[in-house]
């Protein structure tokens, strides 16, 4: 119960699905919802921050929203991708005009920690005189209370937009699924069921409305996989450390999927592939102790998705790391301009194909499956000390790298390419696994191994990138005149040779 002048503190557990317009028509007629009485509201919310974006940096939000004729002042602090602490204060004013902010001690004393490094710690009250409206959201909400598998869930279908003072807008078309009471895994089970019922189109949306507002007004950047990782994990119970790794994978993957769907930045496919590689590296360490077939299915789904992402990533690498530097030296070369045009078209096709795949029920159910796996009991891992496990695995992976280095020394010219490939895979496994092993107890030894592996893998990977580039160039130029094809292949081969990559 929210009462005037008082604070209601709650933990909000919810997930949000982006809903295409064509899918929303089917959503509201689902048999699951038809027997339920919907509640309809028109909601206007005004979000505040300082000129320096203190709330944005602290992954927090402060809004005034008119609900049922009354203004409610809400502070939200993000704890994870699905969980937020919410502090609500009911204002006395019923006026149409925006009231001044009011401060109960619980909100004013709230500590804002900017970033995971925790370099800046300020209370909201200390920033009160700097706070000003930044953007607004205007939505029409249809909501239902749904009993589901013994839990009570609230579904809120929002249609509207984020608005800036300068007139810029971004549409809102989403379904929030909030846990009223019961088990958090039922949120993910319902999301899975909805994708089965509605097919492709529903996409896990990691961005709260406040985040989309911050992005619209500027000063916000997409998080990397490293930004999502907490940097700290349980070093005593392996099951808890592994579950945390799964939760971070869900968050990292959903952020990068949203990034690919919303932008043409090459960093999106790169970061998504990093997130999937990290997950697979952790799975390979723990997989021998997990017997359920669902784990193998998740591993295979991750590998399949990474392969699809790799098609776009390879084209981005060729465009940015190989062709762009050469074109900068020869900006008027007609053959290079033609190759750049062919490559741009190929990138656009690969991006369109990947976007369609990312919105498929197959990919979204893989993400929901990861989230459900993060909530499972894992008795096989419970009794294992995480730090001891991390130390043993680091030794095993490091020993494997040393064996492959020795094999390369003995290989000679005849099998040099194969030996290099095997060595690169060993370093890649060490690099991605060491990041997690450092978190769960292997400490500086793992961090040092990761730095060495990253450097060595980069050296070996450059040669693989060169081979990939020449193969892709062959494909792009297949229908070009023989003279152009020969000249460009020779030019690119010489360029890569000059850089020491072939």
PyMOL commands that set and color helices and strands:
alter all, ss='L'
color gray80, all
select helices_A, chain A and resi 21-27+31-34+54-57+105-108+125-130+185-198+209-217+225-228+238-262+266-289+293-329+334-358+361-374+379-382+386-411+416-476+482-498
alter helices_A, ss='H'
color red, helices_A
select strands_A, chain A and resi 7-18+39-49+60-67+70-78+83-90+111-114+120-123+132-148+151-163+169-181+203-204
alter strands_A, ss='S'
color yellow, strands_A
deselect
rebuild
show_as cartoon
